[in-house]
């Protein structure tokens, strides 16, 4: 492979642009959409992926299994195609529990924990029993090294990223996002500290090229948008 993987980002957001309630406002499990269509589309998109990518905060807060629909798993197996790899990016592995759903091989593909060299030895020992550990970077995981590993280490051609905002910000900074799938849900969450689609320090107004609206669908009171970003390959690719 001569270029980075195709990166698809998938999120559901409130009308005021939040992806989760403000700290202290969330009570137990939370799904942005109250309907079934967003969940169905999420699984359809995952079915395109060779790998599903999330950040550690997403794992700690939501504990997603990153699974396919049962019929899609069977279809892939019949075609000799494995389940998508499940990949979490962390610095030190803090708060990642070994009984997280992402590590359950009965429901999905192999799990990979991408971490920096500063991950403590005891955390490595615990997580090594449930996932493949991949060390990239010294104090943080460089996004270019992550993309190279996805391409060369996994052989992934298509990667679906499901957050969170810090990881998505890093991917945007690297000009590594090809498509954004956005479900706009008719609810208001508010809160200056509530997380949004893209976190980090922010970008200059013209730093990220404008996206093209490729499709728009309405299902009930929800909007399903697909945006395409101009093709770009980070340095080194």
Secondary structure, DSSP 8 states (H G I E B T S, - for coil): --S--EEEEEEEEETTSBSS--TTT--SS--S-SSSHHHHHHHHHHTT-SEEEEEHHHHHHH-------HHHHHHHHHTT----EEEEE-SS-TT--TT-GGG-TTTSS-EEEEE-TTS-HHHHHHHTTTSEEEE-SSSS--HHHHHHIIIIIS--SEEEE---HHHHHHHHHTT---EEEEEEES-----TTS-BSS-TT---TTTS---EEEEEEEETTEEEEEEE------TT-
